[in-house]
Amino acid sequence: MNSSSITTAQRIKAIVGGSIGNLVEWYDWYAYAAFAIYFSNSFFPDSDLNAQLMNTAGIFAVGFLMRPIGGWVFGSIADKIGRKKAMTLSVLLMSFGSLLIALTPTYKTIGILAPALLLLARLLQGLSVGGEYGVSATYLSEMASENRRGFYSSFQYVTLIGGQLIALGIQLILQKLLLTETQLEEWGWRIPFVIGALLSVIALYLRANLHETEAFENKKEVNEKKKGTVTELLKHPKALLTVVGLTLGGTLAFYTYTTYMQKFLVNTVHLTKEQSTLISFVSLFIFACLQPAFGALSDKIGRRPLLLGFGILGTLFTVPLLTALSTTTSMWTAFFLIMAALIIVSGYTSINAVVKAELFPSEIRALGVGLPYALTVAIFGGTAEYIALWFKQSGTEPYFYWYITGCILFSLIVYAGMKDTKKTSALDKD
């Protein structure tokens, strides 16, 4: 099926199906982070809360280690046997992980098996999240019409943030309206994981009915040995290093202002948990809505201006923004500062998927997008929170702001040196 013969309805179906998996996977991923406070006691019975949280956080880190493996495994599958099959598989794996967490008996019932099963579930989810990014970024970019690629692939971050929002929303509903603290700790924390497993079934249904991309179909004749192998990928060292450099500053900034921000607002800004959840929710919602606008803008003016905008503003304003944020006492000031930061980060988040897809030929595209990205995110995004807390404990929190600035500056140098992928897109050669 060639991309000119794909109808708008089919493209919309492709966007929804391609990015819904993202929503489910990121929902599951964040549900774990959001509800950890309630279930860590069920799996790590220890009077010391810190030990429990460290254990839970350790399992989170293990998830990050699995992501590069997921990027490699699913990237290879997508390049060898098809984008659609890889996307269906990754969502299956995620739902299995969610169900496992929802149904695992507590430590009191089955002893050491409880944390072991929790760990297994996280490993499966880490594999799945690592695989999802490269495959869905490739799928969305390949399904889009040439002049709308930025717009289409920006939905990847819309659903990625959407997953966080649903997890936050469910947390707010359970905390405020439905359950008491004790109920949440005893059994209520299982609810979000059951919802996650149900969402996966919907995603699975949507994905089973998707079309394979023309770019993949056209390369069916390509030598099997060339498809989706690391050896073939290493023949594109410049593109590989570009993905790493491109991702480094952006992913760190993204994690800082989204995942870490809730803790920062409580620990450093001294807002209440309720206030910080509310600020996170509203700012993330606006951030999600901005992505398609930035994506569409890149279709008009090119990708490079947006990346340069993020690089320059991020380098100049990260320290002033975070310094102002750490000293403010007003909830509104905090909100506007975070919003300013998120608008800057949008120059990266909205188009990073399409830029990476435009760097690689289709026989190694999913692997080329997924693997170096997952590695960079695991190393820099995954450790952001630990590094931030480490600086805070040693009484030198501002060093963390400079660390982010340095990483964004590094990315800026990469943006300055690269061609605009909209003009040199490998997708045009499909």
VMD Tcl script that draws the C-alpha trace (Angstrom):
set ca {
  {0.00 0.00 0.00}
  {1.72 3.22 -0.95}
  {1.53 6.25 1.27}
  {-0.27 8.33 -1.35}
  {-3.10 5.76 -1.46}
  {-3.58 5.75 2.31}
  {-6.75 7.66 3.19}
  {-6.90 10.23 5.97}
  {-9.15 7.90 7.96}
  {-6.53 5.16 7.76}
  {-3.84 7.60 8.81}
  {-5.88 8.67 11.83}
  {-6.40 5.02 12.72}
  {-2.64 4.55 12.38}
  {-1.94 7.48 14.72}
  {-4.39 6.21 17.32}
  {-3.28 2.58 17.07}
  {0.39 3.47 16.83}
  {0.39 5.76 19.80}
  {-2.19 4.04 22.05}
  {0.39 1.45 23.04}
  {2.54 4.30 24.22}
  {-0.28 5.54 26.38}
  {-0.83 2.14 27.99}
  {2.85 1.42 28.47}
  {3.64 4.78 30.00}
  {0.52 4.61 32.13}
  {1.74 1.29 33.57}
  {5.24 2.62 33.99}
  {4.10 5.69 35.94}
  {1.40 3.86 37.88}
  {4.25 1.90 39.39}
  {6.13 5.07 40.34}
  {3.00 6.82 41.62}
  {1.69 3.98 43.80}
  {5.04 2.76 45.12}
  {4.44 4.64 48.39}
  {1.40 2.45 49.03}
  {2.61 -1.00 48.07}
  {6.29 -0.98 49.06}
  {5.18 -2.19 52.50}
  {3.42 -5.25 51.04}
  {6.59 -6.43 49.29}
  {9.39 -5.18 51.52}
  {8.28 -5.57 55.13}
  {10.78 -3.49 57.04}
  {10.13 -0.84 59.64}
  {12.59 1.46 57.87}
  {10.63 3.33 55.19}
  {13.82 4.35 53.38}
  {14.90 0.76 52.88}
  {11.52 0.01 51.38}
  {11.64 3.00 49.06}
  {15.24 2.18 48.09}
  {14.16 -1.36 47.22}
  {11.27 -0.08 45.18}
  {13.49 2.51 43.50}
  {16.08 -0.20 42.85}
  {13.46 -2.20 41.01}
  {12.64 0.97 39.03}
  {16.31 1.20 38.03}
  {16.30 -2.44 36.94}
  {13.46 -1.45 34.64}
  {15.76 1.16 33.14}
  {18.48 -1.44 32.53}
  {15.98 -3.55 30.63}
  {15.04 -0.71 28.31}
  {18.13 -0.86 26.06}
  {17.61 -4.63 25.76}
  {13.98 -3.94 24.80}
  {15.11 -1.36 22.24}
  {17.41 -3.94 20.70}
  {15.00 -6.91 20.78}
  {11.91 -5.11 19.52}
  {13.86 -2.92 17.10}
  {15.22 -6.09 15.50}
  {11.78 -7.71 15.39}
  {10.25 -4.60 13.79}
  {12.96 -4.40 11.14}
  {12.91 -8.14 10.43}
  {9.26 -9.19 10.60}
  {7.30 -5.93 10.69}
  {6.37 -2.85 12.72}
  {2.86 -4.08 13.44}
  {3.92 -7.45 14.91}
  {6.53 -5.80 17.12}
  {3.98 -3.27 18.43}
  {1.44 -5.98 19.20}
  {4.05 -8.02 21.02}
  {5.29 -5.13 23.15}
  {1.79 -4.30 24.37}
  {1.13 -7.99 25.20}
  {4.26 -8.08 27.31}
  {3.25 -4.92 29.15}
  {-0.22 -6.22 30.01}
  {1.28 -9.43 31.34}
  {3.60 -7.38 33.57}
  {0.66 -5.33 34.88}
  {-1.46 -8.36 35.62}
  {1.43 -9.95 37.45}
  {1.78 -6.90 39.74}
  {-1.99 -6.75 40.29}
  {-2.21 -10.42 41.27}
  {1.01 -11.07 43.20}
  {0.31 -12.05 46.82}
  {2.11 -10.04 49.52}
  {5.31 -10.91 51.40}
  {3.20 -12.07 54.37}
  {1.59 -14.73 52.18}
  {4.40 -16.03 49.96}
  {7.56 -14.59 51.50}
  {10.54 -13.82 49.29}
  {8.62 -14.89 46.18}
  {6.60 -11.65 46.40}
  {9.46 -9.21 45.72}
  {10.87 -11.69 43.18}
  {7.62 -11.70 41.17}
  {7.45 -7.92 41.43}
  {10.96 -7.76 40.01}
  {10.01 -10.11 37.15}
  {7.00 -7.94 36.29}
  {9.21 -4.83 36.21}
  {11.75 -6.57 33.97}
  {9.01 -7.45 31.48}
  {7.65 -3.90 31.58}
  {11.13 -2.44 31.14}
  {11.68 -4.61 28.06}
  {8.35 -3.51 26.69}
  {8.80 0.23 27.29}
  {12.28 0.05 25.80}
  {10.90 -1.60 22.68}
  {7.83 0.57 22.30}
  {9.57 3.89 21.64}
  {11.64 2.94 18.60}
  {8.92 0.88 16.98}
  {6.08 3.35 17.43}
  {8.29 6.33 16.46}
  {9.18 4.47 13.27}
  {5.59 3.45 12.60}
  {4.15 6.95 13.09}
  {6.86 8.57 10.95}
  {6.43 6.03 8.15}
  {2.63 6.29 8.11}
  {2.59 10.09 7.92}
  {2.33 11.99 4.65}
  {5.56 13.75 3.76}
  {4.45 17.26 4.76}
  {2.84 16.19 8.08}
  {5.52 13.99 9.64}
  {6.38 16.35 12.48}
  {2.72 16.73 13.36}
  {1.98 12.97 13.27}
  {4.97 11.82 15.24}
  {4.44 14.49 17.93}
  {1.54 12.31 19.13}
  {4.10 9.99 20.56}
  {4.80 12.44 23.36}
  {1.11 13.37 23.64}
  {0.33 9.76 24.55}
  {3.48 9.36 26.60}
  {2.42 12.33 28.75}
  {-1.21 11.14 28.52}
  {-0.18 7.92 30.22}
  {1.34 9.91 33.08}
  {-1.82 12.04 33.32}
  {-4.14 9.04 33.53}
  {-1.94 7.51 36.24}
  {-1.98 10.82 38.14}
  {-5.73 11.20 37.59}
  {-6.48 7.73 38.94}
  {-4.20 8.44 41.89}
  {-6.12 11.66 42.66}
  {-9.53 9.93 42.34}
  {-8.51 7.04 44.60}
  {-6.85 9.32 47.17}
  {-9.51 12.02 47.29}
  {-12.80 10.34 46.57}
  {-12.81 6.60 46.90}
  {-10.38 5.12 49.38}
  {-8.77 5.80 52.71}
  {-4.99 5.70 53.19}
  {-5.28 2.28 54.90}
  {-7.40 0.80 52.11}
  {-4.90 2.04 49.54}
  {-2.07 0.36 51.41}
  {-3.94 -2.89 51.98}
  {-5.47 -3.58 48.55}
  {-6.29 -0.30 46.78}
  {-2.89 -0.08 45.09}
  {-3.82 -3.09 42.97}
  {-6.61 -1.17 41.19}
  {-4.37 0.90 38.85}
  {-2.62 -2.26 37.66}
  {-5.91 -4.00 36.90}
  {-6.94 -0.89 34.92}
  {-3.56 -1.06 33.12}
  {-4.14 -4.66 32.09}
  {-7.61 -3.76 30.77}
  {-6.23 -0.80 28.81}
  {-3.69 -3.13 27.22}
  {-6.48 -5.34 25.89}
  {-8.00 -2.30 24.12}
  {-4.59 -1.37 22.71}
  {-4.07 -4.93 21.56}
  {-7.37 -4.88 19.70}
  {-6.54 -1.56 18.00}
  {-3.08 -2.73 17.01}
  {-4.24 -6.04 15.61}
  {-6.20 -4.09 12.98}
  {-3.42 -1.77 11.81}
  {-1.82 -1.72 8.37}
  {1.86 -2.49 7.99}
  {3.84 0.49 6.69}
  {4.73 0.88 3.06}
  {8.38 1.52 3.96}
  {8.60 -1.93 5.53}
  {6.65 -3.68 2.76}
  {8.94 -2.16 0.10}
  {12.02 -3.57 1.78}
  {10.75 -7.13 1.99}
  {13.19 -8.12 -0.76}
  {16.20 -6.72 1.13}
  {18.70 -9.34 2.26}
  {17.44 -10.76 5.60}
  {20.95 -10.56 7.05}
  {20.90 -6.79 6.64}
  {17.61 -6.21 8.42}
  {17.62 -5.10 12.03}
  {21.13 -6.24 12.93}
  {23.58 -4.36 15.11}
  {26.32 -5.02 12.52}
  {24.30 -3.19 9.89}
  {23.49 -0.43 12.37}
  {27.18 0.18 13.10}
  {27.65 1.11 9.44}
  {25.83 4.34 10.34}
  {28.05 5.68 13.12}
  {27.22 9.33 12.47}
  {23.46 8.74 12.68}
  {23.95 6.64 15.84}
  {25.98 9.29 17.62}
  {23.50 11.93 16.47}
  {20.68 10.04 18.21}
  {22.71 9.88 21.43}
  {23.67 13.57 21.29}
  {20.18 14.60 20.27}
  {18.56 12.70 23.15}
  {20.97 13.45 25.98}
  {19.97 16.97 27.03}
  {16.34 16.56 26.05}
  {15.66 13.39 27.99}
  {17.35 14.75 31.10}
  {15.33 17.98 30.96}
  {12.13 16.01 30.28}
  {12.63 13.67 33.26}
  {13.57 16.55 35.55}
  {10.46 18.61 34.78}
  {8.02 15.71 34.69}
  {8.94 12.70 36.85}
  {11.28 14.34 39.34}
  {9.33 17.60 39.62}
  {6.67 16.23 41.99}
  {9.33 15.23 44.51}
  {11.22 18.50 43.97}
  {8.07 20.53 44.71}
  {7.56 18.65 47.98}
  {11.19 18.38 49.17}
  {12.73 21.63 47.95}
  {9.83 24.03 47.36}
  {7.96 22.63 50.42}
  {4.52 22.53 48.84}
  {2.04 19.93 50.07}
  {1.71 16.62 48.20}
  {-1.75 17.68 47.00}
  {-0.46 21.01 45.64}
  {2.44 19.34 43.86}
  {0.19 16.69 42.29}
  {-2.18 19.39 41.07}
  {0.63 21.53 39.58}
  {2.09 18.45 37.88}
  {-1.28 17.47 36.47}
  {-2.18 20.88 34.99}
  {1.30 21.63 33.62}
  {1.58 18.18 32.01}
  {-1.85 18.54 30.43}
  {-0.91 21.87 28.79}
  {2.46 20.40 27.79}
  {0.71 17.48 26.03}
  {-1.55 19.87 24.10}
  {1.48 21.87 22.91}
  {3.20 18.92 21.21}
  {1.16 18.77 17.96}
  {1.50 22.55 17.55}
  {5.29 22.32 17.78}
  {5.28 19.26 15.51}
  {3.22 21.08 12.87}
  {5.56 24.09 13.17}
  {8.53 21.84 12.34}
  {6.71 20.72 9.17}
  {6.64 24.38 8.12}
  {10.05 25.70 9.22}
  {12.12 22.53 9.58}
  {13.29 20.50 12.57}
  {16.58 22.25 13.22}
  {15.17 25.64 14.35}
  {13.11 23.91 17.06}
  {16.05 21.86 18.30}
  {18.30 24.92 18.30}
  {15.61 26.86 20.18}
  {15.49 24.17 22.87}
  {19.29 23.96 23.02}
  {19.90 27.70 23.34}
  {17.03 28.48 25.75}
  {17.72 25.34 27.78}
  {21.39 26.23 28.16}
  {20.65 29.82 29.16}
  {17.60 29.39 31.38}
  {17.82 26.04 33.21}
  {19.84 27.39 36.14}
  {17.79 30.62 36.56}
  {14.49 28.70 36.29}
  {15.38 25.98 38.79}
  {17.00 28.49 41.17}
  {13.88 30.67 41.11}
  {11.73 27.57 41.57}
  {13.70 26.36 44.60}
  {13.26 29.70 46.40}
  {9.62 30.41 45.56}
  {6.85 29.89 48.10}
  {3.88 30.61 45.84}
  {2.07 27.79 44.10}
  {1.32 30.02 41.08}
  {4.92 31.14 40.64}
  {5.97 27.49 40.75}
  {3.38 26.64 38.11}
  {4.47 29.39 35.70}
  {8.16 28.54 36.10}
  {7.49 24.86 35.33}
  {5.34 25.86 32.36}
  {8.14 28.04 30.97}
  {10.55 25.12 31.33}
  {8.13 22.72 29.61}
  {7.61 25.10 26.69}
  {11.39 25.17 26.18}
  {11.57 21.35 26.40}
  {8.80 21.06 23.75}
  {11.34 22.08 21.10}
  {12.88 18.65 21.73}
  {10.00 16.38 22.82}
  {7.60 17.24 19.97}
  {9.94 16.25 17.14}
  {12.67 14.00 18.51}
  {10.88 10.86 17.24}
  {10.65 12.04 13.63}
  {14.19 13.43 13.57}
  {15.57 10.03 14.59}
  {13.38 8.17 12.09}
  {14.63 10.50 9.33}
  {18.25 9.52 10.02}
  {18.06 5.79 9.17}
  {17.15 3.63 6.13}
  {14.05 1.52 6.70}
  {15.80 -1.86 7.07}
  {17.40 -0.74 10.35}
  {15.16 2.20 11.25}
  {13.33 0.79 14.29}
  {16.58 -0.51 15.75}
  {18.43 2.71 14.92}
  {15.78 4.84 16.59}
  {15.17 2.53 19.55}
  {18.51 1.19 20.75}
  {20.73 4.31 21.06}
  {17.74 6.22 22.42}
  {17.02 3.59 25.10}
  {20.70 3.51 26.10}
  {20.87 7.28 26.45}
  {17.59 7.45 28.37}
  {18.69 4.65 30.71}
  {22.02 6.32 31.46}
  {20.92 9.96 31.69}
  {17.13 9.94 32.16}
  {17.15 6.95 34.48}
  {19.80 8.32 36.78}
  {18.47 11.92 36.90}
  {16.56 11.40 40.12}
  {19.43 9.65 41.91}
  {21.91 12.36 40.91}
  {19.47 15.09 41.98}
  {18.89 13.48 45.38}
  {22.60 12.84 45.82}
  {23.44 16.53 45.23}
  {20.61 17.50 47.58}
  {21.88 15.24 50.36}
  {25.41 16.59 50.02}
  {23.98 20.12 50.33}
  {24.95 21.18 46.81}
  {21.63 21.01 44.98}
  {22.51 23.83 42.49}
  {25.20 21.56 41.01}
  {22.35 19.45 39.61}
  {21.03 22.48 37.70}
  {24.48 22.96 36.16}
  {24.66 19.26 35.30}
  {21.42 19.57 33.27}
  {22.74 22.74 31.61}
  {25.97 20.97 30.60}
  {24.02 18.09 29.04}
  {21.73 20.48 27.10}
  {24.81 22.40 25.91}
  {26.28 19.14 24.62}
  {23.06 18.48 22.70}
  {23.09 22.05 21.38}
  {26.53 21.43 19.85}
  {25.07 18.35 18.12}
  {22.06 20.34 16.83}
  {24.35 23.07 15.51}
  {26.42 20.54 13.58}
  {23.62 18.51 12.04}
  {21.69 19.03 8.80}
  {17.96 19.64 8.97}
  {16.54 16.10 8.68}
  {13.34 17.45 7.11}
  {15.44 18.29 4.03}
  {17.65 15.17 4.08}
  {15.05 12.67 5.32}
  {15.80 8.96 4.82}
  {12.01 8.50 4.86}
  {11.88 10.08 1.38}
  {14.00 7.22 0.03}
  {11.47 4.58 1.09}
}
mol new
graphics top color blue
foreach p $ca { graphics top sphere $p radius 0.5 }
foreach p [lrange $ca 0 end-1] q [lrange $ca 1 end] { graphics top cylinder $p $q radius 0.2 }
display resetview
